[in-house]
Amino acid sequence: MALPAEAVSLSKSVEEISVAGDEPPSQYIVKDTCFGSVDPSPSLSPFPIIDISLFSSPSSSFSGTNQVDKELEKLKSALGSSGCFQAIGHGISSSFLDKVRDVAEQFFALPEKEKQKYARAVNEYEGYGSDRVVSDKQVLDWSYRLTLTTFPEDKRRINLWPENPNEFRYIIEEYASKIKVLTSILNKAMARSLNLEENSFLNQFGDRASMKARFNFYPTCSRPDLVLGVKPHTDRSGITVLLQDRVVEGLQVLVDDKWVKVPVIPHALVVNLGDQMQIMSNGIFKSPMHRVVTNAEKLRLSVALFNEPEPEKEIGAVDSLVDEHRPRLYRNVKNYGAINYECYQKGMIALDTVKI
C-alpha cells in the first residue's frame, strides 16, 4: 500500500538510537527476504581489480597492445558476471580522495540543527535525511544521507549544498567533474570490449546526462544481525562509482546467490553497473544486487556518484546486441529512475517489471 505522504514517524532518529545503544525499532528489522539472511560477515572472495589507466591512454586507442586487450577482456568478464570491480589507475590522487571523505565526515559531524538546514522536503529525493517512505511495509535503512545533483550544472540546487565545511562545494564540484570524465572512459571501454562503436552506450546517455552524489553515513547498530544499512537493491544508474570508507567494510554483492564482501582498498574506486546499463547491453552486462550491513562498533561512511541517462531520453538495447540467438530482453524505457526507486522501497526487482 503506497502512502500519500511520509506518514511513518519515529520518536528517535537513527543517530539518537545509535548513540543511546537502544534496540532498533521494528521498522528497521529485516523480515523474510528472498535474498538470504542478514549475515554481517560472509566469506571474502576474490574481487576483480582493473587498471583503467590503460583505457585512457591516447597511445593505446583501446587496442593494439596485449596489455590493453587483456584488461578489456577482464572488464568484459567482470561486468558479465558480478557486474562490478575495483578501479585502480583512475588518475585521482589519494590525497584528493581523502579530502572528499574529510568534507563528508565534517558535514555529518555537524550538530543536527545545522544539518537540518539542508533537509530534503517531504517526498523529495535531494537533500539531507533518511529514507523516503513510500510503503507502510517498507523496511527502513540504518543510515542517513545527503543527496545532491551535480550534473547538469543548471539542475544543481545550491541551497542544499552545505556551506559548512567551507571547502565542501569546491571539492565536490571537482570530484564530480573527475568522475564524469571517468564514466565517459568506462562507457567507451565497455563498448570496445563488446566490439561495438565506442560511443554506442555513451550516446544513449544524452548531452544532459544526470549525475547525482549521495553521501552515506552508517551509525553503529546494536543488532547487526537484524538490521541493514541499505536493503538489497540494484542501482537505477548506468554506472555507479563508489568511494568506500577508509577502513570499515560493509558493502556486499550477491554473486551466484551468495553474499560476497567487497574489500576496502583505500584509494581504489568501486565501480558497479546499474539497471540501465543491463538494459542497454541487452543483459550481457549485469547490474548487481548489493546491500550494506551494519556494524556494532564502528561508524562507516561512503560517497556514491550515479551516472544516469537523461530522464526523458528513451534507452534500450544496442541494436547490434540483438539477434535471433539473443533476442531483446527488455522493453525500451524512459525515466527508469522512478521505476527503480518505487520497486526498491517495495522490495521488488525493478528490471523484472521491464522484461519482455
C-alpha positions in Angstrom: 0.0 0.0 0.0 1.5 3.3 -1.1 1.4 6.2 1.4 0.3 9.7 0.2 3.0 11.3 2.3 5.7 10.2 4.7 3.3 9.0 7.4 5.6 6.8 9.4 7.1 8.8 12.3 9.7 7.6 14.8 10.3 9.0 18.2 14.0 9.0 17.7 16.3 9.3 14.7 18.8 6.6 13.7 21.6 8.8 15.1 19.8 9.1 18.5 19.0 5.4 18.7 22.6 4.6 17.9 24.1 7.0 20.5 21.8 5.6 23.2 22.6 2.0 22.2 18.9 1.2 22.1 17.3 -1.8 20.3 16.3 -0.8 16.8 12.6 -0.2 16.3 10.6 -2.8 14.3 10.6 -0.6 11.2 14.3 -1.3 10.8 14.2 -5.1 11.3 14.7 -7.1 8.1 11.9 -9.7 7.8 11.8 -12.6 5.4 13.7 -11.9 2.2 14.4 -13.8 -1.0 18.0 -12.5 -0.8 19.2 -14.6 2.2 19.8 -13.8 5.8 21.4 -10.8 7.3 24.8 -12.4 7.8 27.1 -9.4 8.5 30.3 -11.5 7.9 30.2 -13.6 4.8 33.4 -15.1 3.3 35.7 -12.9 1.4 36.0 -13.9 -2.3 38.5 -12.7 -4.9 37.2 -9.4 -6.3 38.2 -8.1 -9.8 40.7 -5.2 -9.8 41.1 -3.4 -13.2 43.6 -0.7 -14.2 41.5 1.8 -16.1 44.6 3.9 -16.9 45.0 1.5 -19.8 41.7 2.7 -21.3 42.5 6.4 -21.1 46.0 6.4 -22.6 45.9 8.1 -26.0 48.6 5.8 -27.3 46.6 2.7 -26.6 43.5 3.8 -28.6 41.8 0.9 -26.7 43.6 -1.7 -28.8 46.8 -2.8 -30.3 48.6 -4.0 -27.3 48.3 -7.2 -25.4 48.0 -5.4 -22.1 45.1 -3.2 -23.2 43.3 -6.2 -24.8 43.7 -8.3 -21.7 42.4 -5.5 -19.5 39.4 -5.1 -21.8 38.7 -8.8 -21.6 38.9 -8.6 -17.7 36.5 -5.7 -17.8 34.0 -7.7 -20.0 34.4 -10.7 -17.8 33.8 -8.8 -14.5 30.8 -6.9 -15.8 29.3 -10.0 -17.3 29.5 -11.9 -14.1 29.5 -9.9 -10.9 28.8 -6.5 -12.6 31.4 -4.7 -10.5 35.1 -4.3 -9.9 37.7 -2.2 -8.0 39.1 0.5 -10.3 42.8 1.5 -9.9 44.7 3.8 -12.2 41.8 6.2 -12.2 44.1 9.3 -12.0 42.5 10.8 -8.9 45.2 11.3 -6.2 44.9 9.6 -2.8 45.1 13.0 -1.1 42.2 14.3 -3.0 40.0 11.2 -2.3 40.8 11.8 1.4 39.6 15.4 1.1 36.3 14.1 -0.3 35.9 11.8 2.7 37.0 14.6 5.0 34.4 17.1 4.0 31.7 14.4 4.1 32.8 13.4 7.6 32.9 17.0 8.7 29.3 17.6 7.4 27.9 14.5 9.2 29.7 15.6 12.4 27.8 18.9 12.5 25.0 19.5 15.0 21.7 18.2 13.8 20.3 21.7 13.7 23.0 22.7 11.3 22.4 19.7 9.1 18.7 20.3 9.0 19.3 23.5 7.1 19.8 21.2 4.1 16.9 18.7 4.9 15.1 17.3 1.9 11.5 18.2 1.6 8.8 15.6 2.2 8.6 13.2 -0.8 11.6 14.7 -2.4 14.9 12.9 -3.2 17.5 15.6 -2.8 18.9 17.0 0.5 19.8 15.6 3.9 17.8 12.9 5.7 16.8 9.3 5.9 14.6 7.1 3.7 11.6 8.4 1.9 8.7 6.3 3.0 6.6 5.0 0.0 5.0 2.0 1.6 3.7 1.0 5.1 5.5 -2.3 4.7 8.8 -0.7 4.0 11.9 -1.8 6.0 13.9 1.3 6.8 17.7 1.6 6.2 20.0 2.2 9.2 21.6 5.2 7.6 21.2 8.8 6.8 22.3 10.6 3.6 22.9 13.8 1.8 21.9 13.6 -1.9 22.8 16.3 -4.4 22.5 16.7 -8.2 26.0 17.6 -9.6 25.2 17.4 -13.4 23.7 19.0 -15.4 25.1 22.1 -13.6 21.9 24.1 -14.1 20.0 21.4 -12.2 22.1 21.9 -9.0 20.0 23.0 -6.1 22.7 25.1 -4.4 20.5 25.8 -1.4 21.0 22.1 -0.5 24.8 22.2 -0.8 26.4 22.6 2.6 28.3 25.9 3.3 30.0 24.2 6.2 32.6 22.8 5.9 33.5 25.8 3.7 35.5 23.6 1.2 32.6 21.2 0.6 31.2 22.8 -2.6 34.5 23.3 -4.3 35.8 19.7 -3.5 32.5 18.0 -4.5 32.3 20.0 -7.8 35.9 19.0 -8.6 35.3 15.4 -7.6 32.1 15.1 -9.7 33.9 16.6 -12.7 36.6 13.9 -12.4 34.1 11.1 -12.1 32.2 12.4 -15.1 35.4 12.0 -17.2 36.0 8.6 -15.7 32.5 7.3 -16.5 32.9 8.5 -20.1 36.2 6.5 -20.4 34.4 3.4 -18.9 31.4 3.7 -21.2 33.8 3.7 -24.2 35.8 0.8 -22.9 32.7 -1.3 -22.2 31.6 -0.7 -25.8 35.0 -1.7 -27.1 35.0 -4.8 -25.0 31.9 -5.9 -26.9 33.4 -4.9 -30.3 30.9 -2.0 -30.6 31.5 1.5 -31.8 32.9 3.3 -28.7 30.0 5.7 -28.3 27.3 3.1 -28.5 26.4 3.4 -24.8 27.5 7.0 -24.3 25.2 8.3 -27.0 22.2 6.9 -25.1 23.0 9.0 -22.0 22.4 12.2 -24.0 24.0 15.6 -23.8 22.4 16.3 -20.4 23.2 13.1 -18.6 22.5 13.2 -14.9 25.0 12.6 -12.1 23.8 12.5 -8.5 26.1 12.4 -5.5 25.0 10.5 -2.4 26.9 10.8 0.9 26.0 7.8 3.1 26.6 7.7 6.9 26.0 4.5 8.8 26.0 4.8 12.6 26.7 1.9 14.9 23.9 -0.5 15.4 23.3 -2.8 18.4 21.7 -5.5 16.2 23.8 -6.0 13.0 22.2 -9.5 12.8 18.8 -8.0 12.2 19.3 -4.6 10.6 20.8 -3.4 7.3 22.5 -0.1 6.4 20.9 -0.4 3.0 18.5 -3.0 1.8 19.3 -5.4 -1.1 18.9 -3.5 -4.3 20.2 -2.8 -7.8 21.1 0.7 -8.8 19.0 2.8 -11.2 22.0 4.2 -12.9 24.1 3.4 -15.9 27.3 3.4 -13.9 27.8 3.9 -10.2 31.2 4.9 -8.8 31.7 4.4 -5.0 34.3 5.8 -2.7 34.4 3.5 0.3 35.2 4.2 3.9 39.0 4.3 4.6 38.9 1.2 6.8 35.4 -0.1 7.6 33.9 -2.7 5.3 30.1 -3.0 4.8 29.3 -3.3 1.1 28.3 -6.8 -0.1 27.4 -8.0 -3.6 25.3 -11.0 -4.5 27.3 -13.4 -6.7 26.0 -16.8 -7.6 23.3 -16.5 -4.9 25.9 -15.8 -2.2 26.8 -12.5 -0.5 30.4 -11.5 -1.1 32.2 -8.9 0.9 33.8 -6.1 -1.1 37.2 -5.4 0.5 38.4 -1.9 1.3 41.2 -0.8 -0.9 41.6 2.8 0.4 42.4 4.6 -2.8 40.5 2.4 -5.3 37.0 3.2 -6.5 34.3 0.5 -6.6 32.5 0.6 -10.0 29.2 -1.2 -10.3 26.7 -1.1 -13.2 23.1 -0.1 -12.8 20.0 -1.5 -14.4 20.1 0.9 -17.3 23.4 -0.5 -18.5 22.0 -4.0 -18.2 19.1 -2.9 -20.5 21.5 -1.2 -23.0 23.8 -4.2 -23.1 20.8 -6.5 -23.6 21.6 -8.4 -20.4 25.3 -9.1 -21.3 26.5 -6.8 -18.6 24.9 -7.3 -15.1 23.5 -4.8 -12.6 24.5 -6.5 -9.3 22.2 -6.9 -6.3 24.1 -5.3 -3.4 23.5 -4.3 0.2 25.3 -2.7 3.2 25.5 -4.4 6.5 25.6 -2.6 9.9 28.4 -2.6 12.5 28.0 -2.8 16.2 31.3 -1.0 16.9 32.4 1.3 14.0 30.8 4.1 12.1 31.0 3.9 8.3 30.9 6.5 5.5 30.8 6.2 1.7 30.3 8.5 -1.2 28.5 7.3 -4.3 28.1 9.0 -7.7 25.4 7.8 -10.0 25.7 8.4 -13.8 22.3 8.2 -15.5 20.9 8.9 -18.9 18.7 12.0 -19.3 15.4 11.0 -17.6 13.2 11.8 -20.7 15.6 10.1 -23.2 14.5 6.6 -24.2 17.1 3.9 -23.7 17.2 0.4 -25.0 19.4 -2.4 -26.1 22.1 -1.5 -28.7 20.7 -2.9 -32.0 23.8 -4.9 -32.8 23.5 -6.8 -29.5 20.1 -8.2 -30.5 19.8 -11.1 -32.9 18.0 -14.4 -33.3 20.4 -16.0 -30.8 20.0 -13.2 -28.3 16.5 -11.7 -28.6 15.7 -8.3 -27.0 15.3 -8.9 -23.2 13.9 -5.6 -22.1 11.5 -3.0 -23.5 12.7 0.5 -24.2 12.2 2.8 -21.2 12.2 6.5 -20.2 12.7 7.8 -16.7 13.8 4.4 -15.3 14.9 6.0 -12.1 11.3 6.5 -10.9 10.5 2.8 -11.7 13.6 1.6 -9.8 13.0 3.7 -6.7 9.5 2.6 -6.1 10.4 -1.0 -6.6 13.3 -0.7 -4.2 11.2 0.5 -1.4 8.6 -2.2 -2.0 11.2 -5.0 -2.1 10.6 -5.7 -5.8 13.2 -6.2 -8.6 12.8 -3.3 -11.0 14.3 -5.0 -14.0 11.7 -7.7 -13.8 9.0 -5.1 -14.4 10.5 -4.1 -17.8 11.3 -7.6 -19.2 9.7 -8.5 -22.5 
